[in-house]
Amino acid sequence: MSTPDKPTSAKVDISHWTVYRSKISYFSGKLEAYLKYKEIPHSITKIDRHVFNTIYKHTGVKKMPAMESDTGTWLFDTTQVIAWLDKLYGGVPVLPDDPALAFTTLLIEDYGDE
């Protein structure tokens, strides 16, 4: 499961995230930059084959970066993770409210990801 149901409460009951990543992954860098920008508490764990197996056990895929909350929630796929965390933590969103601008932003992001 990439992202759990949309957060419905303004209250955040997750106090810490563990990010499983590789330094050479641009996706890991994107996620880490977002977490720092939003000041979301997290720690970094480097990927190895055992970590990949753990990620697979909880998400059904061997992808990184992946995140695990202190409440047992697992996330992967940086674009969806960032959207989910924006809803959960609030504040100034990284995507514009205007649908056309949001679409353009995601299109440029997708181009950069590929």
N, CA, C and O atoms as a MOPAC input file, in Angstrom:
PM7 MOZYME 1SCF
protein

 N      0.85500 1    -1.18200 1     0.00000 1
 C      0.00000 1     0.00000 1     0.00000 1
 C      0.88900 1     1.22900 1     0.00000 1
 O      1.72500 1     1.39000 1     0.89000 1
 N      0.72500 1     2.06900 1    -0.95400 1
 C      1.56000 1     3.25000 1    -1.10000 1
 C      1.23500 1     4.30800 1    -0.06200 1
 O      2.12600 1     4.80200 1     0.62900 1
 N     -0.02100 1     4.65200 1     0.04700 1
 C     -0.41800 1     5.64700 1     1.03500 1
 C     -1.68900 1     5.17900 1     1.71400 1
 O     -2.59700 1     4.66400 1     1.06100 1
 N     -1.75400 1     5.35600 1     3.02000 1
 C     -2.99400 1     5.00800 1     3.71100 1
 C     -4.10300 1     5.97200 1     3.32700 1
 O     -3.88200 1     6.90900 1     2.56100 1
 N     -5.29600 1     5.74000 1     3.85900 1
 C     -6.40500 1     6.64900 1     3.58500 1
 C     -5.98900 1     8.08100 1     3.88500 1
 O     -5.08800 1     8.33500 1     4.68400 1
 N     -6.67600 1     9.01100 1     3.21800 1
 C     -6.37100 1    10.41800 1     3.44100 1
 C     -6.51400 1    10.75300 1     4.92200 1
 O     -7.45200 1    10.30600 1     5.58200 1
 N     -5.57500 1    11.54200 1     5.43800 1
 C     -5.69700 1    11.95400 1     6.83300 1
 C     -6.97200 1    12.78100 1     7.01900 1
 O     -7.28700 1    13.63900 1     6.19400 1
 N     -7.68900 1    12.52500 1     8.08600 1
 C     -8.93500 1    13.24900 1     8.30500 1
 C     -8.86500 1    14.18600 1     9.49300 1
 O     -9.75200 1    15.02200 1     9.66700 1
 N     -7.85100 1    14.07000 1    10.29900 1
 C     -7.75700 1    14.88100 1    11.50100 1
 C     -6.62600 1    15.89000 1    11.36800 1
 O     -5.57600 1    15.59500 1    10.79800 1
 N     -6.85500 1    17.09000 1    11.90600 1
 C     -5.79900 1    18.09300 1    11.90900 1
 C     -4.73300 1    17.72300 1    12.93000 1
 O     -3.60500 1    18.20900 1    12.85400 1
 N     -5.08100 1    16.87000 1    13.88100 1
 C     -4.13000 1    16.45900 1    14.90500 1
 C     -3.23800 1    15.35100 1    14.34900 1
 O     -3.72200 1    14.36900 1    13.78600 1
 N     -1.93500 1    15.52700 1    14.51800 1
 C     -0.97100 1    14.54700 1    14.04900 1
 C     -0.57500 1    13.66800 1    15.22800 1
 O     -0.02400 1    14.15500 1    16.21500 1
 N     -0.85900 1    12.36300 1    15.12300 1
 C     -0.49200 1    11.46900 1    16.21400 1
 C      0.80300 1    10.72600 1    15.92000 1
 O      1.20500 1     9.85000 1    16.68600 1
 N      1.45200 1    11.06900 1    14.81900 1
 C      2.73800 1    10.47500 1    14.46800 1
 C      3.81600 1    11.45000 1    14.90900 1
 O      3.82900 1    12.60100 1    14.47200 1
 N      4.72200 1    11.00000 1    15.77300 1
 C      5.73500 1    11.91600 1    16.27500 1
 C      7.08500 1    11.75900 1    15.58400 1
 O      7.94600 1    12.63000 1    15.70300 1
 N      7.27700 1    10.65200 1    14.86200 1
 C      8.57300 1    10.43800 1    14.21800 1
 C      8.45200 1     9.47900 1    13.04500 1
 O      7.65500 1     8.54100 1    13.07200 1
 N      9.25000 1     9.72600 1    12.01900 1
 C      9.31500 1     8.86800 1    10.84800 1
 C     10.73400 1     8.32700 1    10.69100 1
 O     11.70500 1     9.01900 1    10.99700 1
 N     10.84700 1     7.10500 1    10.22100 1
 C     12.13000 1     6.55400 1     9.80100 1
 C     12.09900 1     6.48700 1     8.28400 1
 O     11.19300 1     5.89900 1     7.69300 1
 N     13.09300 1     7.09300 1     7.66700 1
 C     13.19100 1     7.11100 1     6.21300 1
 C     14.27400 1     6.12000 1     5.80100 1
 O     15.42000 1     6.21500 1     6.24000 1
 N     13.89500 1     5.18100 1     4.96200 1
 C     14.83500 1     4.19800 1     4.43200 1
 C     15.22800 1     4.67900 1     3.04700 1
 O     14.38500 1     4.77400 1     2.15500 1
 N     16.51800 1     4.98400 1     2.86300 1
 C     16.93400 1     5.60200 1     1.60900 1
 C     18.37900 1     5.29300 1     1.26300 1
 O     19.13900 1     4.71500 1     2.04100 1
 N     18.71900 1     5.71600 1     0.03200 1
 C     20.08500 1     5.62900 1    -0.46000 1
 C     20.53600 1     7.03100 1    -0.81400 1
 O     19.75100 1     7.82000 1    -1.33900 1
 N     21.79100 1     7.35400 1    -0.53400 1
 C     22.30600 1     8.68900 1    -0.85900 1
 C     22.32600 1     8.96700 1    -2.35400 1
 O     22.27600 1    10.12700 1    -2.76300 1
 N     22.39800 1     7.93500 1    -3.17200 1
 C     22.49500 1     8.15100 1    -4.61500 1
 C     21.12500 1     8.26400 1    -5.29400 1
 O     21.05200 1     8.45500 1    -6.50800 1
 N     20.06800 1     8.15200 1    -4.53600 1
 C     18.71800 1     8.22200 1    -5.09800 1
 C     18.20700 1     9.66000 1    -5.10400 1
 O     18.13100 1    10.30900 1    -4.06100 1
 N     17.85600 1    10.15000 1    -6.30200 1
 C     17.26000 1    11.48400 1    -6.40400 1
 C     15.91600 1    11.53900 1    -5.67700 1
 O     15.56300 1    12.56000 1    -5.08600 1
 N     15.17400 1    10.43500 1    -5.72400 1
 C     13.88300 1    10.38500 1    -5.03600 1
 C     14.07000 1    10.51200 1    -3.52800 1
 O     13.28000 1    11.17200 1    -2.85300 1
 N     15.11500 1     9.87900 1    -3.00300 1
 C     15.41900 1    10.01100 1    -1.57800 1
 C     15.75700 1    11.45200 1    -1.23800 1
 O     15.33000 1    11.97000 1    -0.20600 1
 N     16.52600 1    12.10200 1    -2.10900 1
 C     16.88400 1    13.50500 1    -1.89100 1
 C     15.67000 1    14.41200 1    -1.90400 1
 O     15.57100 1    15.34300 1    -1.10300 1
 N     14.73800 1    14.13900 1    -2.82200 1
 C     13.50700 1    14.93100 1    -2.90000 1
 C     12.69800 1    14.79400 1    -1.61400 1
 O     12.21000 1    15.78300 1    -1.06800 1
 N     12.56100 1    13.55800 1    -1.13500 1
 C     11.79500 1    13.32200 1     0.08500 1
 C     12.47600 1    13.95600 1     1.29400 1
 O     11.82000 1    14.59400 1     2.11700 1
 N     13.78400 1    13.78100 1     1.39900 1
 C     14.50300 1    14.34600 1     2.54200 1
 C     14.42700 1    15.87600 1     2.54100 1
 O     14.28600 1    16.48600 1     3.60100 1
 N     14.51900 1    16.49600 1     1.37000 1
 C     14.40200 1    17.95700 1     1.28400 1
 C     13.01800 1    18.41200 1     1.74800 1
 O     12.89500 1    19.40600 1     2.46400 1
 N     11.97600 1    17.68000 1     1.33800 1
 C     10.61600 1    18.01100 1     1.75900 1
 C     10.47700 1    17.90800 1     3.28000 1
 O      9.92700 1    18.80600 1     3.91700 1
 N     10.96900 1    16.82300 1     3.85400 1
 C     10.85000 1    16.62300 1     5.30800 1
 C     11.57700 1    17.71900 1     6.07900 1
 O     11.09500 1    18.17700 1     7.11500 1
 N     12.72600 1    18.13600 1     5.58000 1
 C     13.46300 1    19.22400 1     6.22800 1
 C     12.71100 1    20.54400 1     6.08800 1
 O     12.60800 1    21.30900 1     7.04600 1
 N     12.18100 1    20.81200 1     4.88400 1
 C     11.43000 1    22.04000 1     4.62500 1
 C     10.21700 1    22.15500 1     5.55300 1
 O      9.94600 1    23.22500 1     6.09600 1
 N      9.49100 1    21.04600 1     5.73200 1
 C      8.29400 1    21.05200 1     6.56800 1
 C      8.61000 1    20.81500 1     8.04600 1
 O      7.71300 1    20.85000 1     8.88800 1
 N      9.89100 1    20.57200 1     8.35700 1
 C     10.34800 1    20.32000 1     9.73300 1
 C      9.61100 1    19.13200 1    10.35500 1
 O      9.17800 1    19.18400 1    11.50600 1
 N      9.48000 1    18.06900 1     9.57200 1
 C      8.83400 1    16.84000 1    10.03700 1
 C      9.90300 1    15.96200 1    10.68100 1
 O     10.90000 1    15.64000 1    10.03500 1
 N      9.71500 1    15.56700 1    11.94500 1
 C     10.73000 1    14.77300 1    12.63700 1
 C     10.96800 1    13.43100 1    11.95000 1
 O     10.03700 1    12.66700 1    11.69600 1
 N     12.24600 1    13.16300 1    11.65700 1
 C     12.58900 1    11.91700 1    10.98300 1
 C     14.04400 1    11.55000 1    11.24600 1
 O     14.85900 1    12.38100 1    11.64500 1
 N     14.33200 1    10.29500 1    11.01000 1
 C     15.71000 1     9.82100 1    11.03000 1
 C     15.93300 1     9.03500 1     9.74300 1
 O     14.98500 1     8.60400 1     9.08800 1
 N     17.19300 1     8.86000 1     9.39800 1
 C     17.56100 1     8.21400 1     8.14400 1
 C     18.17800 1     6.84700 1     8.43400 1
 O     19.02200 1     6.70800 1     9.31900 1
 N     17.74200 1     5.84600 1     7.67600 1
 C     18.35100 1     4.51800 1     7.72500 1
 C     18.76000 1     4.14800 1     6.31300 1
 O     17.96200 1     4.23500 1     5.37900 1
 N     20.02000 1     3.73000 1     6.16400 1
 C     20.51300 1     3.34800 1     4.84500 1
 C     19.90500 1     2.02000 1     4.41600 1
 O     19.59100 1     1.16000 1     5.23900 1
 N     19.75100 1     1.88100 1     3.11800 1
 C     19.17800 1     0.66700 1     2.52500 1
 C     20.25000 1    -0.41800 1     2.40900 1
 O     21.37900 1    -0.15600 1     1.99300 1
 N     19.87500 1    -1.62100 1     2.78000 1
 C     20.65500 1    -2.82000 1     2.46400 1
 C     19.64800 1    -3.91500 1     2.12700 1
 O     18.44300 1    -3.66200 1     2.14100 1
 N     20.11000 1    -5.10900 1     1.82800 1
 C     19.17100 1    -6.15500 1     1.39100 1
 C     18.17700 1    -6.53600 1     2.48600 1
 O     17.04000 1    -6.90400 1     2.19100 1
 N     18.59900 1    -6.45000 1     3.74100 1
 C     17.67900 1    -6.76400 1     4.84500 1
 C     16.58100 1    -5.70400 1     4.95600 1
 O     15.41800 1    -6.02100 1     5.20300 1
 N     16.96800 1    -4.45100 1     4.77000 1
 C     15.98700 1    -3.36100 1     4.81100 1
 C     15.01300 1    -3.49500 1     3.64500 1
 O     13.80900 1    -3.30200 1     3.81800 1
 N     15.53000 1    -3.82900 1     2.44600 1
 C     14.64200 1    -4.05000 1     1.29600 1
 C     13.62200 1    -5.14000 1     1.60100 1
 O     12.45000 1    -5.01100 1     1.24500 1
 N     14.05100 1    -6.19600 1     2.24600 1
 C     13.12000 1    -7.27800 1     2.60100 1
 C     12.07500 1    -6.80000 1     3.60100 1
 O     10.91000 1    -7.19000 1     3.51700 1
 N     12.47800 1    -5.96600 1     4.53800 1
 C     11.53900 1    -5.40800 1     5.51300 1
 C     10.52400 1    -4.50700 1     4.81400 1
 O      9.32600 1    -4.57400 1     5.09300 1
 N     11.01400 1    -3.66300 1     3.90300 1
 C     10.10800 1    -2.79000 1     3.14200 1
 C      9.10200 1    -3.63800 1     2.37100 1
 O      7.90600 1    -3.34700 1     2.37800 1
 N      9.58200 1    -4.67500 1     1.71500 1
 C      8.70300 1    -5.55400 1     0.94300 1
 C      7.65100 1    -6.21700 1     1.83400 1
 O      6.48400 1    -6.33100 1     1.45800 1
 N      8.07600 1    -6.64600 1     3.00300 1
 C      7.15400 1    -7.30600 1     3.94500 1
 C      5.98100 1    -6.38900 1     4.30400 1
 O      4.85100 1    -6.85000 1     4.46500 1
 N      6.26000 1    -5.08500 1     4.42800 1
 C      5.22500 1    -4.14000 1     4.88300 1
 C      4.48700 1    -3.42400 1     3.75700 1
 O      3.37800 1    -2.93300 1     3.96600 1
 N      5.08700 1    -3.35500 1     2.56000 1
 C      4.46000 1    -2.58800 1     1.47500 1
 C      4.11800 1    -3.42200 1     0.25000 1
 O      3.29500 1    -3.01600 1    -0.57100 1
 N      4.74100 1    -4.57700 1     0.12500 1
 C      4.51700 1    -5.41000 1    -1.04300 1
 C      5.40300 1    -5.06400 1    -2.22800 1
 O      5.27900 1    -5.67000 1    -3.29200 1
 N      6.30100 1    -4.09100 1    -2.05600 1
 C      7.24700 1    -3.72000 1    -3.11200 1
 C      8.62200 1    -3.46200 1    -2.49800 1
 O      8.74400 1    -3.11400 1    -1.32300 1
 N      9.63700 1    -3.63800 1    -3.31200 1
 C     11.00300 1    -3.29400 1    -2.88100 1
 C     11.36900 1    -1.97900 1    -3.55700 1
 O     12.07100 1    -1.95400 1    -4.56800 1
 N     10.87800 1    -0.89100 1    -2.97600 1
 C     11.13300 1     0.45200 1    -3.49600 1
 C     11.71500 1     1.31000 1    -2.38500 1
 O     11.43900 1     1.11300 1    -1.20100 1
 N     12.51500 1     2.25000 1    -2.80000 1
 C     13.00200 1     3.23500 1    -1.86100 1
 C     13.02200 1     4.58000 1    -2.56100 1
 O     13.19900 1     4.64900 1    -3.77800 1
 N     12.84400 1     5.64100 1    -1.80600 1
 C     12.74500 1     5.63600 1    -0.36300 1
 C     11.39200 1     5.11700 1     0.11800 1
 O     10.38700 1     5.16800 1    -0.59100 1
 N     11.41100 1     4.62900 1     1.32200 1
 C     10.18800 1     4.23100 1     2.01200 1
 C     10.24100 1     4.86100 1     3.39600 1
 O     11.31300 1     5.17500 1     3.91300 1
 N      9.07100 1     5.03600 1     3.98000 1
 C      8.99400 1     5.64500 1     5.31000 1
 C      8.15100 1     4.78100 1     6.22500 1
 O      7.16500 1     4.17300 1     5.80700 1
 N      8.56300 1     4.74100 1     7.48500 1
 C      7.80000 1     4.03700 1     8.50800 1
 C      7.57100 1     4.98900 1     9.67200 1
 O      8.51200 1     5.61000 1    10.16500 1
 N      6.32200 1     5.10500 1    10.11000 1
 C      6.02900 1     5.97800 1    11.24900 1
 C      6.17000 1     5.20300 1    12.55000 1
 O      6.23000 1     3.97300 1    12.56200 1
 N      6.22000 1     5.94900 1    13.63300 1
 C      6.28400 1     5.30700 1    14.94300 1
 C      4.96800 1     4.62900 1    15.31400 1
 O      4.89200 1     3.93500 1    16.32800 1
 N      3.92800 1     4.82600 1    14.49600 1
 C      2.64900 1     4.14800 1    14.71900 1
 C      2.46800 1     2.94300 1    13.79800 1
 O      1.42800 1     2.28400 1    13.83400 1
 N      3.49400 1     2.64800 1    12.96000 1
 C      3.43200 1     1.48700 1    12.08600 1
 C      2.91500 1     1.75300 1    10.68700 1
 O      2.71000 1     0.81000 1     9.92200 1
 N      2.69800 1     3.01300 1    10.32900 1
 C      2.26600 1     3.36900 1     8.97900 1
 C      3.47600 1     3.33800 1     8.04300 1
 O      4.53100 1     3.88500 1     8.36400 1
 N      3.31300 1     2.69300 1     6.88400 1
 C      4.36600 1     2.62000 1     5.88000 1
 C      3.94500 1     3.38400 1     4.62900 1
 O      2.79400 1     3.30200 1     4.20100 1
 N      4.89200 1     4.13500 1     4.04100 1
 C      4.63900 1     4.90500 1     2.82800 1
 C      5.78200 1     4.71400 1     1.83700 1
 O      6.92900 1     4.50100 1     2.23100 1
 N      5.45500 1     4.79200 1     0.53900 1
 C      6.47400 1     4.86000 1    -0.50500 1
 C      5.88000 1     5.61000 1    -1.68600 1
 O      4.67700 1     5.86700 1    -1.71200 1
 N      6.70800 1     5.96400 1    -2.66200 1
 C      6.35700 1     6.76400 1    -3.83700 1
 C      6.31600 1     8.23700 1    -3.43600 1
 O      5.30900 1     8.73000 1    -2.92800 1
 N      7.42100 1     8.92300 1    -3.67200 1
 C      7.61200 1    10.26400 1    -3.11800 1
 C      6.50600 1    11.25200 1    -3.46300 1
 O      6.11000 1    12.04400 1    -2.60800 1
 N      6.00100 1    11.22900 1    -4.68100 1
 C      4.94400 1    12.18800 1    -5.04800 1
 C      3.70800 1    11.97800 1    -4.18600 1
 O      3.14800 1    12.94100 1    -3.66200 1
 N      3.27900 1    10.73300 1    -4.03400 1
 C      2.10800 1    10.44300 1    -3.20300 1
 C      2.39400 1    10.67500 1    -1.72200 1
 O      1.52600 1    11.14100 1    -0.98400 1
 N      3.60200 1    10.35100 1    -1.29100 1
 C      3.97200 1    10.56300 1     0.11700 1
 C      3.91000 1    12.03900 1     0.45400 1
 O      3.34500 1    12.42000 1     1.47900 1
 N      4.48400 1    12.86700 1    -0.39300 1
 C      4.49300 1    14.31000 1    -0.13200 1
 C      3.07200 1    14.86400 1    -0.09000 1
 O      2.75600 1    15.67900 1     0.77700 1
 N      2.21900 1    14.43800 1    -1.00200 1
 C      0.82100 1    14.89200 1    -0.99400 1
 C      0.12400 1    14.46200 1     0.29200 1
 O     -0.61800 1    15.24400 1     0.88600 1
 N      0.35500 1    13.23100 1     0.72300 1
 C     -0.27700 1    12.70200 1     1.93300 1
 C      0.22200 1    13.45600 1     3.16500 1
 O     -0.56900 1    13.84200 1     4.02600 1
 N      1.55100 1    13.66400 1     3.24400 1
 C      2.10800 1    14.37700 1     4.39900 1
 C      1.64300 1    15.82300 1     4.43600 1
 O      1.41900 1    16.37000 1     5.51600 1
 N      1.49300 1    16.45500 1     3.27000 1
 C      0.98100 1    17.83300 1     3.23100 1
 C     -0.40700 1    17.91400 1     3.86400 1
 O     -0.70100 1    18.85300 1     4.60300 1
 N     -1.25400 1    16.93200 1     3.57500 1
 C     -2.60200 1    16.91200 1     4.17000 1
 C     -2.53400 1    16.63000 1     5.67300 1
 O     -3.28700 1    17.20600 1     6.45800 1
 N     -1.62600 1    15.74100 1     6.05700 1
 C     -1.51300 1    15.36100 1     7.45800 1
 C     -0.96900 1    16.49900 1     8.32100 1
 O     -1.50300 1    16.77700 1     9.39500 1
 N      0.08900 1    17.15400 1     7.85200 1
 C      0.76400 1    18.16200 1     8.66600 1
 C      0.28000 1    19.57700 1     8.42600 1
 O      0.52500 1    20.45700 1     9.25100 1
 N     -0.40600 1    19.82000 1     7.30900 1
 C     -0.93100 1    21.15800 1     7.04100 1
 C      0.16300 1    22.17000 1     6.75600 1
 O      1.24600 1    21.82100 1     6.28800 1
 N     -0.13400 1    23.42500 1     7.04500 1
 C      0.81200 1    24.48900 1     6.73700 1
 C      0.71700 1    24.86300 1     5.26500 1
 O     -0.25600 1    24.52200 1     4.59200 1
 N      1.70800 1    25.55100 1     4.77800 1
 C      1.72700 1    25.96300 1     3.38400 1
 C      1.98500 1    24.72000 1     2.51900 1
 O      3.01800 1    24.06800 1     2.66700 1
 N      1.05000 1    24.39200 1     1.61800 1
 C      1.23900 1    23.20000 1     0.79200 1
 C      2.32000 1    23.42100 1    -0.26400 1
 O      2.57200 1    24.55200 1    -0.67900 1
 N      2.95500 1    22.33100 1    -0.69300 1
 C      3.96900 1    22.46500 1    -1.73700 1
 C      3.34700 1    22.53100 1    -3.12300 1
 O      3.99900 1    22.97900 1    -4.06600 1
 N      2.09900 1    22.09300 1    -3.26900 1
 C      1.38100 1    22.22500 1    -4.53200 1
 C      0.43000 1    23.41300 1    -4.46000 1
 O     -0.21700 1    23.63200 1    -3.43600 1
 N      0.34400 1    24.18100 1    -5.54700 1
 C     -0.59300 1    25.31400 1    -5.55700 1
 C     -2.04400 1    24.83500 1    -5.44700 1
 O     -2.36800 1    23.72000 1    -5.85700 1
 N     -2.90500 1    25.67600 1    -4.89600 1
 C     -4.33400 1    25.36300 1    -4.79600 1
 C     -5.01900 1    25.37800 1    -6.15800 1
 O     -5.95800 1    24.61700 1    -6.38900 1
 N     -4.55800 1    26.23100 1    -7.05000 1
 C     -5.15700 1    26.35000 1    -8.37400 1
 C     -4.94500 1    25.03600 1    -9.13700 1
 O     -3.80500 1    24.59500 1    -9.28200 1
 N     -6.01800 1    24.40100 1    -9.62900 1
 C     -5.89900 1    23.10200 1   -10.30600 1
 C     -4.96900 1    23.12600 1   -11.52400 1
 O     -4.22200 1    22.17300 1   -11.74800 1
 N     -5.00700 1    24.19900 1   -12.30700 1
 C     -4.14700 1    24.27900 1   -13.49000 1
 C     -2.67300 1    24.38000 1   -13.08700 1
 O     -1.81200 1    23.74500 1   -13.69600 1
 N     -2.39300 1    25.18000 1   -12.06000 1
 C     -1.01500 1    25.30800 1   -11.59000 1
 C     -0.52900 1    24.01300 1   -10.93100 1
 O      0.62400 1    23.61500 1   -11.09400 1
 N     -1.42500 1    23.36500 1   -10.18600 1
 C     -1.06000 1    22.09000 1    -9.55400 1
 C     -0.73900 1    21.04500 1   -10.62600 1
 O      0.23800 1    20.30600 1   -10.50300 1
 N     -1.56500 1    20.98500 1   -11.68000 1
 C     -1.32300 1    20.05600 1   -12.78000 1
 C      0.03100 1    20.33800 1   -13.43900 1
 O      0.80900 1    19.41900 1   -13.69200 1
 N      0.30200 1    21.61000 1   -13.71100 1
 C      1.56900 1    21.98800 1   -14.34400 1
 C      2.74500 1    21.61700 1   -13.45000 1
 O      3.75900 1    21.11300 1   -13.93200 1
 N      2.61400 1    21.86200 1   -12.16100 1
 C      3.66800 1    21.51200 1   -11.20700 1
 C      3.93800 1    20.01700 1   -11.21800 1
 O      5.09100 1    19.59000 1   -11.27500 1
 N      2.87000 1    19.21700 1   -11.16300 1
 C      3.03500 1    17.75700 1   -11.17600 1
 C      3.59400 1    17.25900 1   -12.50200 1
 O      4.35300 1    16.29000 1   -12.53100 1
 N      3.22300 1    17.91700 1   -13.60400 1
 C      3.74400 1    17.55000 1   -14.91500 1
 C      5.24900 1    17.79100 1   -14.98000 1
 O      5.99600 1    16.94500 1   -15.47200 1
 N      5.68700 1    18.93300 1   -14.48800 1
 C      7.12200 1    19.24300 1   -14.46100 1
 C      7.85300 1    18.28000 1   -13.53100 1
 O      8.95100 1    17.82200 1   -13.84800 1
 N      7.24900 1    17.97200 1   -12.38800 1
 C      7.85400 1    17.00600 1   -11.46000 1
 C      7.99400 1    15.64500 1   -12.12400 1
 O      9.03900 1    15.00300 1   -12.02500 1
 N      6.94000 1    15.20900 1   -12.79700 1
 C      6.98100 1    13.90800 1   -13.47100 1
 C      8.05800 1    13.88600 1   -14.55000 1
 O      8.76400 1    12.88900 1   -14.69900 1
 N      8.18800 1    14.95500 1   -15.28800 1
 C      9.22900 1    15.06200 1   -16.31100 1
 C     10.60300 1    14.93000 1   -15.65700 1
 O     11.46500 1    14.21100 1   -16.16200 1
 N     10.80800 1    15.62200 1   -14.53300 1
 C     12.07400 1    15.54200 1   -13.81300 1
 C     12.34600 1    14.16800 1   -13.22500 1
 O     13.49500 1    13.73600 1   -13.13900 1
 N     11.28600 1    13.48400 1   -12.82300 1
 C     11.43800 1    12.13300 1   -12.25100 1
 C     11.85900 1    11.13200 1   -13.30600 1
 O     12.56700 1    10.17200 1   -13.00300 1
 N     11.43400 1    11.34100 1   -14.53400 1
 C     11.74100 1    10.37800 1   -15.59800 1
 C     13.04400 1    10.74200 1   -16.23400 1
 O     13.49200 1    10.06000 1   -17.15600 1

